[in-house]
Amino acid sequence: NVPVGTHKARAFLFRNGLFIKETSTQLAIVKSGFEQTIFRFASDHGFGYGLFAIGLAMFTGWLGRIIFRKD
């Protein structure tokens, strides 16, 4: 659940409970794979993505109604 972007990571070294040293570095969090593909499509084709999301919601609702029918 870390937001995408550049973050500062810090590490502390302790020995016998006493502080010895601290170091920090930049940590880049990026999307990759399927998640990146969906994000890019949604950003580039917002209207189409919206229509797809609505269609998928309607289909899953219909399918759930068929599967869990109480006749």
mmCIF file as Biopython writes it, N, C-alpha, C and O atoms, coordinates in Angstrom:
data_model
#
loop_
_atom_site.group_PDB
_atom_site.id
_atom_site.type_symbol
_atom_site.label_atom_id
_atom_site.label_alt_id
_atom_site.label_comp_id
_atom_site.label_asym_id
_atom_site.label_entity_id
_atom_site.label_seq_id
_atom_site.pdbx_PDB_ins_code
_atom_site.Cartn_x
_atom_site.Cartn_y
_atom_site.Cartn_z
_atom_site.occupancy
_atom_site.B_iso_or_equiv
_atom_site.auth_seq_id
_atom_site.auth_asym_id
_atom_site.pdbx_PDB_model_num
ATOM 1   N N  . ASN A ? 1  ? 0.807   -1.198  0.000   1.0 0.0 1  A 1 
ATOM 2   C CA . ASN A ? 1  ? 0.000   0.000   0.000   1.0 0.0 1  A 1 
ATOM 3   C C  . ASN A ? 1  ? 0.852   1.264   0.000   1.0 0.0 1  A 1 
ATOM 4   O O  . ASN A ? 1  ? 0.411   2.309   0.480   1.0 0.0 1  A 1 
ATOM 5   N N  . VAL A ? 2  ? 2.038   1.180   -0.522  1.0 0.0 2  A 1 
ATOM 6   C CA . VAL A ? 2  ? 2.930   2.338   -0.592  1.0 0.0 2  A 1 
ATOM 7   C C  . VAL A ? 2  ? 2.598   3.126   -1.856  1.0 0.0 2  A 1 
ATOM 8   O O  . VAL A ? 2  ? 2.483   2.534   -2.929  1.0 0.0 2  A 1 
ATOM 9   N N  . PRO A ? 3  ? 2.441   4.438   -1.756  1.0 0.0 3  A 1 
ATOM 10  C CA . PRO A ? 3  ? 2.143   5.230   -2.951  1.0 0.0 3  A 1 
ATOM 11  C C  . PRO A ? 3  ? 3.304   5.215   -3.948  1.0 0.0 3  A 1 
ATOM 12  O O  . PRO A ? 3  ? 4.470   5.124   -3.565  1.0 0.0 3  A 1 
ATOM 13  N N  . VAL A ? 4  ? 2.957   5.305   -5.229  1.0 0.0 4  A 1 
ATOM 14  C CA . VAL A ? 4  ? 3.961   5.362   -6.283  1.0 0.0 4  A 1 
ATOM 15  C C  . VAL A ? 4  ? 4.734   6.669   -6.158  1.0 0.0 4  A 1 
ATOM 16  O O  . VAL A ? 4  ? 4.155   7.718   -5.874  1.0 0.0 4  A 1 
ATOM 17  N N  . GLY A ? 5  ? 6.035   6.600   -6.372  1.0 0.0 5  A 1 
ATOM 18  C CA . GLY A ? 5  ? 6.870   7.799   -6.305  1.0 0.0 5  A 1 
ATOM 19  C C  . GLY A ? 5  ? 8.219   7.485   -5.684  1.0 0.0 5  A 1 
ATOM 20  O O  . GLY A ? 5  ? 8.565   6.322   -5.475  1.0 0.0 5  A 1 
ATOM 21  N N  . THR A ? 6  ? 8.975   8.529   -5.393  1.0 0.0 6  A 1 
ATOM 22  C CA . THR A ? 6  ? 10.286  8.374   -4.774  1.0 0.0 6  A 1 
ATOM 23  C C  . THR A ? 6  ? 10.172  8.637   -3.279  1.0 0.0 6  A 1 
ATOM 24  O O  . THR A ? 6  ? 9.607   9.646   -2.856  1.0 0.0 6  A 1 
ATOM 25  N N  . HIS A ? 7  ? 10.703  7.737   -2.498  1.0 0.0 7  A 1 
ATOM 26  C CA . HIS A ? 7  ? 10.638  7.827   -1.047  1.0 0.0 7  A 1 
ATOM 27  C C  . HIS A ? 7  ? 12.049  7.771   -0.476  1.0 0.0 7  A 1 
ATOM 28  O O  . HIS A ? 7  ? 12.969  7.270   -1.123  1.0 0.0 7  A 1 
ATOM 29  N N  . LYS A ? 8  ? 12.211  8.277   0.716   1.0 0.0 8  A 1 
ATOM 30  C CA . LYS A ? 8  ? 13.492  8.222   1.402   1.0 0.0 8  A 1 
ATOM 31  C C  . LYS A ? 8  ? 13.451  7.073   2.401   1.0 0.0 8  A 1 
ATOM 32  O O  . LYS A ? 8  ? 12.607  7.049   3.297   1.0 0.0 8  A 1 
ATOM 33  N N  . ALA A ? 9  ? 14.372  6.118   2.244   1.0 0.0 9  A 1 
ATOM 34  C CA . ALA A ? 9  ? 14.473  4.990   3.161   1.0 0.0 9  A 1 
ATOM 35  C C  . ALA A ? 9  ? 15.655  5.237   4.099   1.0 0.0 9  A 1 
ATOM 36  O O  . ALA A ? 9  ? 16.753  5.577   3.657   1.0 0.0 9  A 1 
ATOM 37  N N  . ARG A ? 10 ? 15.415  5.061   5.394   1.0 0.0 10 A 1 
ATOM 38  C CA . ARG A ? 10 ? 16.477  5.286   6.386   1.0 0.0 10 A 1 
ATOM 39  C C  . ARG A ? 10 ? 16.711  3.999   7.164   1.0 0.0 10 A 1 
ATOM 40  O O  . ARG A ? 10 ? 15.765  3.284   7.492   1.0 0.0 10 A 1 
ATOM 41  N N  . ALA A ? 11 ? 17.977  3.707   7.457   1.0 0.0 11 A 1 
ATOM 42  C CA . ALA A ? 11 ? 18.348  2.531   8.247   1.0 0.0 11 A 1 
ATOM 43  C C  . ALA A ? 11 ? 19.216  2.983   9.412   1.0 0.0 11 A 1 
ATOM 44  O O  . ALA A ? 11 ? 20.063  3.863   9.263   1.0 0.0 11 A 1 
ATOM 45  N N  . PHE A ? 12 ? 19.001  2.381   10.558  1.0 0.0 12 A 1 
ATOM 46  C CA . PHE A ? 12 ? 19.742  2.710   11.764  1.0 0.0 12 A 1 
ATOM 47  C C  . PHE A ? 12 ? 20.480  1.470   12.252  1.0 0.0 12 A 1 
ATOM 48  O O  . PHE A ? 12 ? 19.922  0.373   12.252  1.0 0.0 12 A 1 
ATOM 49  N N  . LEU A ? 13 ? 21.713  1.639   12.661  1.0 0.0 13 A 1 
ATOM 50  C CA . LEU A ? 13 ? 22.506  0.541   13.195  1.0 0.0 13 A 1 
ATOM 51  C C  . LEU A ? 13 ? 22.707  0.752   14.693  1.0 0.0 13 A 1 
ATOM 52  O O  . LEU A ? 13 ? 23.206  1.786   15.136  1.0 0.0 13 A 1 
ATOM 53  N N  . PHE A ? 14 ? 22.304  -0.257  15.453  1.0 0.0 14 A 1 
ATOM 54  C CA . PHE A ? 14 ? 22.473  -0.235  16.904  1.0 0.0 14 A 1 
ATOM 55  C C  . PHE A ? 14 ? 23.316  -1.437  17.313  1.0 0.0 14 A 1 
ATOM 56  O O  . PHE A ? 14 ? 23.182  -2.517  16.739  1.0 0.0 14 A 1 
ATOM 57  N N  . ARG A ? 15 ? 24.162  -1.256  18.279  1.0 0.0 15 A 1 
ATOM 58  C CA . ARG A ? 15 ? 24.927  -2.363  18.847  1.0 0.0 15 A 1 
ATOM 59  C C  . ARG A ? 15 ? 24.801  -2.272  20.358  1.0 0.0 15 A 1 
ATOM 60  O O  . ARG A ? 15 ? 25.139  -1.258  20.970  1.0 0.0 15 A 1 
ATOM 61  N N  . ASN A ? 16 ? 24.304  -3.362  20.948  1.0 0.0 16 A 1 
ATOM 62  C CA . ASN A ? 16 ? 24.071  -3.408  22.400  1.0 0.0 16 A 1 
ATOM 63  C C  . ASN A ? 16 ? 23.197  -2.247  22.873  1.0 0.0 16 A 1 
ATOM 64  O O  . ASN A ? 16 ? 23.410  -1.697  23.954  1.0 0.0 16 A 1 
ATOM 65  N N  . GLY A ? 17 ? 22.228  -1.891  22.063  1.0 0.0 17 A 1 
ATOM 66  C CA . GLY A ? 17 ? 21.306  -0.826  22.433  1.0 0.0 17 A 1 
ATOM 67  C C  . GLY A ? 17 ? 21.834  0.577   22.207  1.0 0.0 17 A 1 
ATOM 68  O O  . GLY A ? 17 ? 21.119  1.540   22.484  1.0 0.0 17 A 1 
ATOM 69  N N  . LEU A ? 18 ? 23.056  0.734   21.715  1.0 0.0 18 A 1 
ATOM 70  C CA . LEU A ? 18 ? 23.639  2.054   21.463  1.0 0.0 18 A 1 
ATOM 71  C C  . LEU A ? 18 ? 23.628  2.363   19.977  1.0 0.0 18 A 1 
ATOM 72  O O  . LEU A ? 18 ? 23.959  1.515   19.148  1.0 0.0 18 A 1 
ATOM 73  N N  . PHE A ? 19 ? 23.248  3.572   19.658  1.0 0.0 19 A 1 
ATOM 74  C CA . PHE A ? 19 ? 23.210  4.007   18.260  1.0 0.0 19 A 1 
ATOM 75  C C  . PHE A ? 19 ? 24.631  4.100   17.711  1.0 0.0 19 A 1 
ATOM 76  O O  . PHE A ? 19 ? 25.505  4.711   18.325  1.0 0.0 19 A 1 
ATOM 77  N N  . ILE A ? 20 ? 24.856  3.478   16.529  1.0 0.0 20 A 1 
ATOM 78  C CA . ILE A ? 20 ? 26.177  3.485   15.893  1.0 0.0 20 A 1 
ATOM 79  C C  . ILE A ? 20 ? 26.188  4.370   14.656  1.0 0.0 20 A 1 
ATOM 80  O O  . ILE A ? 20 ? 27.041  5.247   14.520  1.0 0.0 20 A 1 
ATOM 81  N N  . LYS A ? 21 ? 25.238  4.138   13.752  1.0 0.0 21 A 1 
ATOM 82  C CA . LYS A ? 21 ? 25.268  4.837   12.469  1.0 0.0 21 A 1 
ATOM 83  C C  . LYS A ? 21 ? 23.889  4.885   11.841  1.0 0.0 21 A 1 
ATOM 84  O O  . LYS A ? 21 ? 23.043  4.028   12.098  1.0 0.0 21 A 1 
ATOM 85  N N  . GLU A ? 22 ? 23.672  5.897   11.012  1.0 0.0 22 A 1 
ATOM 86  C CA . GLU A ? 22 ? 22.433  6.030   10.235  1.0 0.0 22 A 1 
ATOM 87  C C  . GLU A ? 22 ? 22.817  6.227   8.779   1.0 0.0 22 A 1 
ATOM 88  O O  . GLU A ? 22 ? 23.798  6.906   8.475   1.0 0.0 22 A 1 
ATOM 89  N N  . THR A ? 23 ? 22.043  5.634   7.880   1.0 0.0 23 A 1 
ATOM 90  C CA . THR A ? 23 ? 22.236  5.848   6.450   1.0 0.0 23 A 1 
ATOM 91  C C  . THR A ? 23 ? 20.867  5.984   5.792   1.0 0.0 23 A 1 
ATOM 92  O O  . THR A ? 23 ? 19.869  5.477   6.304   1.0 0.0 23 A 1 
ATOM 93  N N  . SER A ? 24 ? 20.829  6.666   4.666   1.0 0.0 24 A 1 
ATOM 94  C CA . SER A ? 24 ? 19.572  6.834   3.945   1.0 0.0 24 A 1 
ATOM 95  C C  . SER A ? 24 ? 19.830  6.776   2.447   1.0 0.0 24 A 1 
ATOM 96  O O  . SER A ? 24 ? 20.934  7.049   1.975   1.0 0.0 24 A 1 
ATOM 97  N N  . THR A ? 25 ? 18.794  6.418   1.720   1.0 0.0 25 A 1 
ATOM 98  C CA . THR A ? 25 ? 18.877  6.347   0.270   1.0 0.0 25 A 1 
ATOM 99  C C  . THR A ? 25 ? 17.489  6.585   -0.317  1.0 0.0 25 A 1 
ATOM 100 O O  . THR A ? 25 ? 16.480  6.470   0.378   1.0 0.0 25 A 1 
ATOM 101 N N  . GLN A ? 26 ? 17.454  6.913   -1.591  1.0 0.0 26 A 1 
ATOM 102 C CA . GLN A ? 26 ? 16.189  7.112   -2.284  1.0 0.0 26 A 1 
ATOM 103 C C  . GLN A ? 26 ? 15.660  5.763   -2.757  1.0 0.0 26 A 1 
ATOM 104 O O  . GLN A ? 26 ? 16.425  4.933   -3.249  1.0 0.0 26 A 1 
ATOM 105 N N  . LEU A ? 27 ? 14.374  5.544   -2.612  1.0 0.0 27 A 1 
ATOM 106 C CA . LEU A ? 27 ? 13.726  4.308   -3.017  1.0 0.0 27 A 1 
ATOM 107 C C  . LEU A ? 27 ? 12.599  4.662   -3.977  1.0 0.0 27 A 1 
ATOM 108 O O  . LEU A ? 27 ? 11.663  5.372   -3.608  1.0 0.0 27 A 1 
ATOM 109 N N  . ALA A ? 28 ? 12.689  4.166   -5.211  1.0 0.0 28 A 1 
ATOM 110 C CA . ALA A ? 28 ? 11.673  4.465   -6.231  1.0 0.0 28 A 1 
ATOM 111 C C  . ALA A ? 28 ? 10.639  3.340   -6.264  1.0 0.0 28 A 1 
ATOM 112 O O  . ALA A ? 28 ? 10.986  2.171   -6.432  1.0 0.0 28 A 1 
ATOM 113 N N  . ILE A ? 29 ? 9.373   3.701   -6.102  1.0 0.0 29 A 1 
ATOM 114 C CA . ILE A ? 29 ? 8.266   2.753   -6.185  1.0 0.0 29 A 1 
ATOM 115 C C  . ILE A ? 29 ? 7.554   3.014   -7.507  1.0 0.0 29 A 1 
ATOM 116 O O  . ILE A ? 29 ? 7.095   4.128   -7.760  1.0 0.0 29 A 1 
ATOM 117 N N  . VAL A ? 30 ? 7.461   1.981   -8.353  1.0 0.0 30 A 1 
ATOM 118 C CA . VAL A ? 30 ? 6.833   2.123   -9.671  1.0 0.0 30 A 1 
ATOM 119 C C  . VAL A ? 30 ? 5.825   0.992   -9.874  1.0 0.0 30 A 1 
ATOM 120 O O  . VAL A ? 30 ? 5.896   -0.051  -9.223  1.0 0.0 30 A 1 
ATOM 121 N N  . LYS A ? 31 ? 4.900   1.222   -10.779 1.0 0.0 31 A 1 
ATOM 122 C CA . LYS A ? 31 ? 3.962   0.173   -11.176 1.0 0.0 31 A 1 
ATOM 123 C C  . LYS A ? 31 ? 4.642   -0.669  -12.251 1.0 0.0 31 A 1 
ATOM 124 O O  . LYS A ? 31 ? 5.470   -0.163  -13.007 1.0 0.0 31 A 1 
ATOM 125 N N  . SER A ? 32 ? 4.292   -1.953  -12.319 1.0 0.0 32 A 1 
ATOM 126 C CA . SER A ? 32 ? 4.869   -2.812  -13.343 1.0 0.0 32 A 1 
ATOM 127 C C  . SER A ? 32 ? 3.869   -3.897  -13.719 1.0 0.0 32 A 1 
ATOM 128 O O  . SER A ? 32 ? 2.902   -4.145  -12.999 1.0 0.0 32 A 1 
ATOM 129 N N  . GLY A ? 33 ? 4.110   -4.527  -14.834 1.0 0.0 33 A 1 
ATOM 130 C CA . GLY A ? 33 ? 3.298   -5.650  -15.274 1.0 0.0 33 A 1 
ATOM 131 C C  . GLY A ? 33 ? 1.867   -5.265  -15.610 1.0 0.0 33 A 1 
ATOM 132 O O  . GLY A ? 33 ? 1.615   -4.227  -16.222 1.0 0.0 33 A 1 
ATOM 133 N N  . PHE A ? 34 ? 0.938   -6.115  -15.201 1.0 0.0 34 A 1 
ATOM 134 C CA . PHE A ? 34 ? -0.477  -5.935  -15.519 1.0 0.0 34 A 1 
ATOM 135 C C  . PHE A ? 34 ? -1.021  -4.640  -14.923 1.0 0.0 34 A 1 
ATOM 136 O O  . PHE A ? 34 ? -1.807  -3.939  -15.561 1.0 0.0 34 A 1 
ATOM 137 N N  . GLU A ? 35 ? -0.605  -4.328  -13.712 1.0 0.0 35 A 1 
ATOM 138 C CA . GLU A ? 35 ? -1.061  -3.097  -13.054 1.0 0.0 35 A 1 
ATOM 139 C C  . GLU A ? 35 ? -0.674  -1.862  -13.865 1.0 0.0 35 A 1 
ATOM 140 O O  . GLU A ? 35 ? -1.477  -0.939  -14.004 1.0 0.0 35 A 1 
ATOM 141 N N  . GLN A ? 36 ? 0.549   -1.834  -14.400 1.0 0.0 36 A 1 
ATOM 142 C CA . GLN A ? 36 ? 1.002   -0.711  -15.219 1.0 0.0 36 A 1 
ATOM 143 C C  . GLN A ? 36 ? 0.201   -0.630  -16.512 1.0 0.0 36 A 1 
ATOM 144 O O  . GLN A ? 36 ? -0.142  0.463   -16.962 1.0 0.0 36 A 1 
ATOM 145 N N  . THR A ? 37 ? -0.100  -1.786  -17.113 1.0 0.0 37 A 1 
ATOM 146 C CA . THR A ? 37 ? -0.880  -1.812  -18.352 1.0 0.0 37 A 1 
ATOM 147 C C  . THR A ? 37 ? -2.266  -1.222  -18.133 1.0 0.0 37 A 1 
ATOM 148 O O  . THR A ? 37 ? -2.727  -0.411  -18.936 1.0 0.0 37 A 1 
ATOM 149 N N  . ILE A ? 38 ? -2.932  -1.618  -17.058 1.0 0.0 38 A 1 
ATOM 150 C CA . ILE A ? 38 ? -4.268  -1.083  -16.741 1.0 0.0 38 A 1 
ATOM 151 C C  . ILE A ? 38 ? -4.192  0.410   -16.460 1.0 0.0 38 A 1 
ATOM 152 O O  . ILE A ? 38 ? -5.030  1.173   -16.940 1.0 0.0 38 A 1 
ATOM 153 N N  . PHE A ? 39 ? -3.197  0.835   -15.688 1.0 0.0 39 A 1 
ATOM 154 C CA . PHE A ? 39 ? -3.034  2.254   -15.372 1.0 0.0 39 A 1 
ATOM 155 C C  . PHE A ? 39 ? -2.819  3.084   -16.638 1.0 0.0 39 A 1 
ATOM 156 O O  . PHE A ? 39 ? -3.427  4.142   -16.803 1.0 0.0 39 A 1 
ATOM 157 N N  . ARG A ? 40 ? -1.957  2.603   -17.525 1.0 0.0 40 A 1 
ATOM 158 C CA . ARG A ? 40 ? -1.672  3.338   -18.764 1.0 0.0 40 A 1 
ATOM 159 C C  . ARG A ? 40 ? -2.920  3.416   -19.649 1.0 0.0 40 A 1 
ATOM 160 O O  . ARG A ? 40 ? -3.218  4.470   -20.209 1.0 0.0 40 A 1 
ATOM 161 N N  . PHE A ? 41 ? -3.656  2.293   -19.776 1.0 0.0 41 A 1 
ATOM 162 C CA . PHE A ? 41 ? -4.870  2.294   -20.582 1.0 0.0 41 A 1 
ATOM 163 C C  . PHE A ? 41 ? -5.905  3.263   -20.010 1.0 0.0 41 A 1 
ATOM 164 O O  . PHE A ? 41 ? -6.533  4.014   -20.756 1.0 0.0 41 A 1 
ATOM 165 N N  . ALA A ? 42 ? -6.080  3.245   -18.683 1.0 0.0 42 A 1 
ATOM 166 C CA . ALA A ? 42 ? -7.050  4.133   -18.046 1.0 0.0 42 A 1 
ATOM 167 C C  . ALA A ? 42 ? -6.662  5.595   -18.227 1.0 0.0 42 A 1 
ATOM 168 O O  . ALA A ? 42 ? -7.529  6.453   -18.394 1.0 0.0 42 A 1 
ATOM 169 N N  . SER A ? 43 ? -5.364  5.881   -18.196 1.0 0.0 43 A 1 
ATOM 170 C CA . SER A ? 43 ? -4.904  7.261   -18.371 1.0 0.0 43 A 1 
ATOM 171 C C  . SER A ? 43 ? -5.045  7.729   -19.813 1.0 0.0 43 A 1 
ATOM 172 O O  . SER A ? 43 ? -5.432  8.871   -20.062 1.0 0.0 43 A 1 
ATOM 173 N N  . ASP A ? 44 ? -4.732  6.849   -20.766 1.0 0.0 44 A 1 
ATOM 174 C CA . ASP A ? 44 ? -4.753  7.227   -22.184 1.0 0.0 44 A 1 
ATOM 175 C C  . ASP A ? 44 ? -6.142  7.178   -22.791 1.0 0.0 44 A 1 
ATOM 176 O O  . ASP A ? 44 ? -6.443  7.955   -23.697 1.0 0.0 44 A 1 
ATOM 177 N N  . HIS A ? 45 ? -6.998  6.278   -22.311 1.0 0.0 45 A 1 
ATOM 178 C CA . HIS A ? 45 ? -8.327  6.071   -22.896 1.0 0.0 45 A 1 
ATOM 179 C C  . HIS A ? 45 ? -9.373  6.056   -21.792 1.0 0.0 45 A 1 
ATOM 180 O O  . HIS A ? 45 ? -10.004 5.031   -21.537 1.0 0.0 45 A 1 
ATOM 181 N N  . GLY A ? 46 ? -9.552  7.190   -21.145 1.0 0.0 46 A 1 
ATOM 182 C CA . GLY A ? 46 ? -10.441 7.277   -19.993 1.0 0.0 46 A 1 
ATOM 183 C C  . GLY A ? 46 ? -11.872 6.878   -20.291 1.0 0.0 46 A 1 
ATOM 184 O O  . GLY A ? 46 ? -12.488 6.147   -19.516 1.0 0.0 46 A 1 
ATOM 185 N N  . PHE A ? 47 ? -12.412 7.354   -21.416 1.0 0.0 47 A 1 
ATOM 186 C CA . PHE A ? 47 ? -13.801 7.057   -21.749 1.0 0.0 47 A 1 
ATOM 187 C C  . PHE A ? 47 ? -13.992 5.562   -21.994 1.0 0.0 47 A 1 
ATOM 188 O O  . PHE A ? 47 ? -14.947 4.968   -21.493 1.0 0.0 47 A 1 
ATOM 189 N N  . GLY A ? 48 ? -13.086 4.951   -22.764 1.0 0.0 48 A 1 
ATOM 190 C CA . GLY A ? 48 ? -13.161 3.517   -23.035 1.0 0.0 48 A 1 
ATOM 191 C C  . GLY A ? 48 ? -13.010 2.698   -21.770 1.0 0.0 48 A 1 
ATOM 192 O O  . GLY A ? 48 ? -13.692 1.689   -21.591 1.0 0.0 48 A 1 
ATOM 193 N N  . TYR A ? 49 ? -12.117 3.132   -20.893 1.0 0.0 49 A 1 
ATOM 194 C CA . TYR A ? 49 ? -11.919 2.431   -19.619 1.0 0.0 49 A 1 
ATOM 195 C C  . TYR A ? 49 ? -13.187 2.511   -18.777 1.0 0.0 49 A 1 
ATOM 196 O O  . TYR A ? 49 ? -13.580 1.532   -18.143 1.0 0.0 49 A 1 
ATOM 197 N N  . GLY A ? 50 ? -13.824 3.678   -18.771 1.0 0.0 50 A 1 
ATOM 198 C CA . GLY A ? 50 ? -15.073 3.839   -18.031 1.0 0.0 50 A 1 
ATOM 199 C C  . GLY A ? 50 ? -16.168 2.934   -18.562 1.0 0.0 50 A 1 
ATOM 200 O O  . GLY A ? 50 ? -16.887 2.302   -17.788 1.0 0.0 50 A 1 
ATOM 201 N N  . LEU A ? 51 ? -16.297 2.869   -19.885 1.0 0.0 51 A 1 
ATOM 202 C CA . LEU A ? 51 ? -17.297 1.986   -20.492 1.0 0.0 51 A 1 
ATOM 203 C C  . LEU A ? 51 ? -16.999 0.520   -20.166 1.0 0.0 51 A 1 
ATOM 204 O O  . LEU A ? 51 ? -17.908 -0.249  -19.854 1.0 0.0 51 A 1 
ATOM 205 N N  . PHE A ? 52 ? -15.728 0.143   -20.240 1.0 0.0 52 A 1 
ATOM 206 C CA . PHE A ? 52 ? -15.345 -1.229  -19.909 1.0 0.0 52 A 1 
ATOM 207 C C  . PHE A ? 52 ? -15.679 -1.550  -18.454 1.0 0.0 52 A 1 
ATOM 208 O O  . PHE A ? 52 ? -16.190 -2.632  -18.161 1.0 0.0 52 A 1 
ATOM 209 N N  . ALA A ? 53 ? -15.397 -0.624  -17.542 1.0 0.0 53 A 1 
ATOM 210 C CA . ALA A ? 53 ? -15.670 -0.847  -16.117 1.0 0.0 53 A 1 
ATOM 211 C C  . ALA A ? 53 ? -17.166 -1.024  -15.872 1.0 0.0 53 A 1 
ATOM 212 O O  . ALA A ? 53 ? -17.575 -1.883  -15.091 1.0 0.0 53 A 1 
ATOM 213 N N  . ILE A ? 54 ? -17.983 -0.206  -16.544 1.0 0.0 54 A 1 
ATOM 214 C CA . ILE A ? 54 ? -19.435 -0.329  -16.398 1.0 0.0 54 A 1 
ATOM 215 C C  . ILE A ? 54 ? -19.908 -1.656  -16.958 1.0 0.0 54 A 1 
ATOM 216 O O  . ILE A ? 54 ? -20.718 -2.340  -16.333 1.0 0.0 54 A 1 
ATOM 217 N N  . GLY A ? 55 ? -19.410 -2.028  -18.134 1.0 0.0 55 A 1 
ATOM 218 C CA . GLY A ? 55 ? -19.789 -3.306  -18.744 1.0 0.0 55 A 1 
ATOM 219 C C  . GLY A ? 55 ? -19.381 -4.492  -17.883 1.0 0.0 55 A 1 
ATOM 220 O O  . GLY A ? 55 ? -20.146 -5.444  -17.730 1.0 0.0 55 A 1 
ATOM 221 N N  . LEU A ? 56 ? -18.184 -4.437  -17.324 1.0 0.0 56 A 1 
ATOM 222 C CA . LEU A ? 56 ? -17.719 -5.517  -16.460 1.0 0.0 56 A 1 
ATOM 223 C C  . LEU A ? 56 ? -18.583 -5.623  -15.200 1.0 0.0 56 A 1 
ATOM 224 O O  . LEU A ? 56 ? -18.900 -6.727  -14.757 1.0 0.0 56 A 1 
ATOM 225 N N  . ALA A ? 57 ? -18.961 -4.490  -14.629 1.0 0.0 57 A 1 
ATOM 226 C CA . ALA A ? 57 ? -19.825 -4.499  -13.441 1.0 0.0 57 A 1 
ATOM 227 C C  . ALA A ? 57 ? -21.192 -5.102  -13.778 1.0 0.0 57 A 1 
ATOM 228 O O  . ALA A ? 57 ? -21.737 -5.887  -13.002 1.0 0.0 57 A 1 
ATOM 229 N N  . MET A ? 58 ? -21.737 -4.734  -14.928 1.0 0.0 58 A 1 
ATOM 230 C CA . MET A ? 58 ? -23.039 -5.283  -15.331 1.0 0.0 58 A 1 
ATOM 231 C C  . MET A ? 58 ? -22.937 -6.789  -15.572 1.0 0.0 58 A 1 
ATOM 232 O O  . MET A ? 58 ? -23.816 -7.547  -15.162 1.0 0.0 58 A 1 
ATOM 233 N N  . PHE A ? 59 ? -21.872 -7.217  -16.234 1.0 0.0 59 A 1 
ATOM 234 C CA . PHE A ? 59 ? -21.690 -8.644  -16.515 1.0 0.0 59 A 1 
ATOM 235 C C  . PHE A ? 59 ? -21.532 -9.455  -15.235 1.0 0.0 59 A 1 
ATOM 236 O O  . PHE A ? 59 ? -22.154 -10.507 -15.092 1.0 0.0 59 A 1 
ATOM 237 N N  . THR A ? 60 ? -20.714 -8.983  -14.310 1.0 0.0 60 A 1 
ATOM 238 C CA . THR A ? 60 ? -20.517 -9.742  -13.070 1.0 0.0 60 A 1 
ATOM 239 C C  . THR A ? 60 ? -21.794 -9.767  -12.226 1.0 0.0 60 A 1 
ATOM 240 O O  . THR A ? 60 ? -22.071 -10.760 -11.553 1.0 0.0 60 A 1 
ATOM 241 N N  . GLY A ? 61 ? -22.571 -8.684  -12.257 1.0 0.0 61 A 1 
ATOM 242 C CA . GLY A ? 61 ? -23.860 -8.686  -11.559 1.0 0.0 61 A 1 
ATOM 243 C C  . GLY A ? 61 ? -24.822 -9.690  -12.156 1.0 0.0 61 A 1 
ATOM 244 O O  . GLY A ? 61 ? -25.496 -10.422 -11.431 1.0 0.0 61 A 1 
ATOM 245 N N  . TRP A ? 62 ? -24.887 -9.727  -13.487 1.0 0.0 62 A 1 
ATOM 246 C CA . TRP A ? 62 ? -25.757 -10.680 -14.174 1.0 0.0 62 A 1 
ATOM 247 C C  . TRP A ? 62 ? -25.307 -12.108 -13.893 1.0 0.0 62 A 1 
ATOM 248 O O  . TRP A ? 62 ? -26.129 -12.977 -13.604 1.0 0.0 62 A 1 
ATOM 249 N N  . LEU A ? 63 ? -23.995 -12.351 -13.978 1.0 0.0 63 A 1 
ATOM 250 C CA . LEU A ? 63 ? -23.466 -13.687 -13.746 1.0 0.0 63 A 1 
ATOM 251 C C  . LEU A ? 63 ? -23.712 -14.132 -12.298 1.0 0.0 63 A 1 
ATOM 252 O O  . LEU A ? 63 ? -24.043 -15.292 -12.056 1.0 0.0 63 A 1 
ATOM 253 N N  . GLY A ? 64 ? -23.556 -13.234 -11.358 1.0 0.0 64 A 1 
ATOM 254 C CA . GLY A ? 64 ? -23.841 -13.557 -9.963  1.0 0.0 64 A 1 
ATOM 255 C C  . GLY A ? 64 ? -25.301 -13.910 -9.760  1.0 0.0 64 A 1 
ATOM 256 O O  . GLY A ? 64 ? -25.632 -14.805 -8.983  1.0 0.0 64 A 1 
ATOM 257 N N  . ARG A ? 65 ? -26.170 -13.203 -10.462 1.0 0.0 65 A 1 
ATOM 258 C CA . ARG A ? 65 ? -27.607 -13.492 -10.375 1.0 0.0 65 A 1 
ATOM 259 C C  . ARG A ? 65 ? -27.910 -14.885 -10.912 1.0 0.0 65 A 1 
ATOM 260 O O  . ARG A ? 65 ? -28.729 -15.605 -10.342 1.0 0.0 65 A 1 
ATOM 261 N N  . ILE A ? 66 ? -27.257 -15.267 -12.002 1.0 0.0 66 A 1 
ATOM 262 C CA . ILE A ? 66 ? -27.470 -16.594 -12.588 1.0 0.0 66 A 1 
ATOM 263 C C  . ILE A ? 66 ? -26.931 -17.677 -11.655 1.0 0.0 66 A 1 
ATOM 264 O O  . ILE A ? 66 ? -27.604 -18.678 -11.410 1.0 0.0 66 A 1 
ATOM 265 N N  . ILE A ? 67 ? -25.713 -17.478 -11.132 1.0 0.0 67 A 1 
ATOM 266 C CA . ILE A ? 67 ? -25.065 -18.496 -10.314 1.0 0.0 67 A 1 
ATOM 267 C C  . ILE A ? 67 ? -25.783 -18.700 -8.979  1.0 0.0 67 A 1 
ATOM 268 O O  . ILE A ? 67 ? -25.951 -19.834 -8.529  1.0 0.0 67 A 1 
ATOM 269 N N  . PHE A ? 68 ? -26.207 -17.601 -8.348  1.0 0.0 68 A 1 
ATOM 270 C CA . PHE A ? 68 ? -26.789 -17.687 -7.006  1.0 0.0 68 A 1 
ATOM 271 C C  . PHE A ? 68 ? -28.303 -17.564 -7.002  1.0 0.0 68 A 1 
ATOM 272 O O  . PHE A ? 68 ? -28.886 -17.127 -6.009  1.0 0.0 68 A 1 
ATOM 273 N N  . ARG A ? 69 ? -28.944 -17.942 -8.096  1.0 0.0 69 A 1 
ATOM 274 C CA . ARG A ? 69 ? -30.397 -17.886 -8.202  1.0 0.0 69 A 1 
ATOM 275 C C  . ARG A ? 69 ? -31.036 -18.830 -7.192  1.0 0.0 69 A 1 
ATOM 276 O O  . ARG A ? 69 ? -30.523 -19.925 -6.963  1.0 0.0 69 A 1 
ATOM 277 N N  . LYS A ? 70 ? -32.145 -18.422 -6.586  1.0 0.0 70 A 1 
ATOM 278 C CA . LYS A ? 70 ? -32.852 -19.246 -5.597  1.0 0.0 70 A 1 
ATOM 279 C C  . LYS A ? 70 ? -34.226 -19.647 -6.159  1.0 0.0 70 A 1 
ATOM 280 O O  . LYS A ? 70 ? -35.255 -19.155 -5.696  1.0 0.0 70 A 1 
ATOM 281 N N  . ASP A ? 71 ? -34.235 -20.534 -7.149  1.0 0.0 71 A 1 
ATOM 282 C CA . ASP A ? 71 ? -35.506 -21.000 -7.719  1.0 0.0 71 A 1 
ATOM 283 C C  . ASP A ? 71 ? -35.894 -22.319 -7.133  1.0 0.0 71 A 1 
ATOM 284 O O  . ASP A ? 71 ? -36.935 -22.871 -7.490  1.0 0.0 71 A 1 
#
